[in-house]
Amino acid sequence: MMAARDRAIGLSKGRILVIDDEIEIRESLEALLDLEGYEVDLAQNAAEGERRLESRAYDLVLLDLMMPDKSGMEVLRDVRERDRHTPIFMITAYGTVEAAVQAVKLGANDYLPKPWDNEKLLIEIDRVIAGQRLIDENTQLKRALKQRYSFPNIVGKSDRMLRVLDLVTQVASSRSTILITGETGTGKELIAKAIHANSPRVDHAFVPVNSGSLPTELLESTLFGHVKGAFTSAVQNKKGAFEVAHKGTIFFDEVGTIGPETQAKLLRVIQEKEFTPLGSNDVVKVDVRILAATNADLRKMVEEKKFREDLYYRLNVININLPPLRDRREDIPILANHFLEKFSKENDKFVDANGRTTLRFDPEAMQLLLDHNWPGNVRELENIVERAVVLASTSVIPLDVLPDYLLHAGGIRIRRNENGALPADASLWEIVADFERRTIIEHLERFNWSQTEAAEALRVPLSTLNQKIKRLNIDVRRRGA
């Protein structure tokens, strides 16, 4: 009655795969399990069963011990090499204690002789599936908590970065191919590493490949490997990145730079999960998750026939777009402090007894960091902070330690509408900068544009006022703005 109600409202108690070469056994189990509310897939031999297991997930497998093409023990061993969790019941008409012990050692959850008791079989199936689901739920909960708080190298509290981290948390445990997009220096490889580190593949290799730095022949050798004599310098066999990354993750940085021939070969690996090393006729099968990154507009490259459309859609199953640093300025102080901690420890400078840095940026220096446009994004900020730590002579980092190009930058851009007012979507930084600019201009006008007197009235050093005038694009030569 319960099973009929479940089917009526479109529910399923789980999906079960039956692998048995006897049609009567398959049909008998299908009828029994279907009536109980399970979805059932059937495989008439070991090869078909393994194909089904590779193509989808099951809640439980009923596996015959004796089949013409391959024994159930061999199938069990092969499955357990890549999947330690899916429950597997061995069923056989030739039950022995020795066989049962061997099956359990290889990872079987139960060993059932033919003929079986239907009621006991269903009770055992219900029990094992319910237990495995409870384990899976606990694992997923722990993984979700771990993922949410285990991105030590990805720093930020802005809404845009929190959305990125939430998306990383959601996709990390999947098998989907992911395309990470964003400007140079936004941290695309860090995101790729976070996905791998929080995935079921974490115990296997993460293999990065910088596609843009290699010529075509060398790139293909790097990806697919080669055999001795494949080309002039191939003096010995070499495994490629795909083979090294088997059961792990391969990361293509700047995937848009890959040439047409290599694009075609990459597409084949994604589709067929196999490749041929250079100079070889042997096909190598791999299980690899692919992550790719680019700062180029791949969609535009597809329109211009510079990038294969079919490969683009294979790579862009899930897109994670990283915002530029200028669009998440509230993260700049957090990032700066993170890098201060990192480089203080690396250089053993200004570290207290608790191992924490005592370094901090002078307020004016921090303001300059906040106002900069950051064309090089987080990587540029990291380089500037490292330089500041190396050059710092006191625990407070002053303006003059920052690089010249930052000190003489064009200043902060304050957007205005047609009426000269701030737009409705003005950021906090624009609002603060606009108020500061108007206040300085008011004081300069009050003292007939004497910067010395204005600085005294504002209670700031003259050098500080001069920096603010430059940063806020106040034209003192025309005595107006």
FENQUI-V426506 format. One line per field, one symbol per residue. ss: DSSP state (H for helix, E for strand, - for the rest). phi: phi as a letter, one per 40 degrees, with the letter a starting at -180 (. if undefined). burial: 1 if it has 24 or more other C-alpha atoms within 12 Angstrom, else 0. Layout:
ss->???
phi->???
burial->???
//
This chain:
ss->-HHHHHHH------EEEEE---HHHHHHHHHHHHHH--EEEEE--HHHHHHHHHH----EEEEE-------HHHHHHHHHHH----EEEEEE----HHHHHHHHHH---EEEE----HHHHHHHHHHHHHHHHHHHHHHHHHHHHHHH----------HHHHHHHHHHHHH------EEEE------HHHHHHHHHH--------EEEEEHHH--HHHHHHHHH-E-----------E--HHHH----EEEEE-HHH--HHHHHHHHHHHHH-EEE-E----EEE---EEEEEE---HHHHHH-----HHHHHHH--EEEE---HHH-HHHHHHHHHHHHHHHHHHH---E-----E--EE-HHHHHHHHH-----HHHHHHHHHHHHHHH----EE-HHH--HHHH--------------------HHHHHHHHHHHHHHHHHHH----HHHHHHHH---HHHHHHHHHH----------
phi->.ccccdccbgcbcibbbbbacccccccccccccccchccbbbbcaccccccccccacbcabbbccbbccacccccdcccccbacbccbbcbacbcbcccccccccchccabbcccbcdcccccccdccccccccccccccccccccccbbbccbbibcdccccccccdcccdccbccbbbbicdgchccccccccccbbccdcbcbbcbccccbcdcccccccbgabdgcadcccacacccccccdgbbbbccfcccccdccdcccdcccccfaabddgbbccbcbbbcbbbbabcccccccccgcaccccdcccccbbbbccccccacccccccccccccccccccfbfbcccgbcbcacddccccccccccfccfccccccccdccccccbbcbccdccccdcccbccgccbcbcccgcccccdcdcccccccccccccdccccbfgcccccccccgbcdccccccccccfcccccfab
burial->0000000000001111111111001100110111011111111111101101100001111111111001111111101100101111111100000011001001111111100000001100110110010000000000110011001011110101100111111111111111111111111111111111111110001111111000001111111111100000000001111111111111111111111001101110110011111110000101111111111111000000001100110111011111111111111111111111111110001100000011111001111111111100111111111101111100011111110001101011110000000000000011001101100111110000101001100000000111111111110000000
//
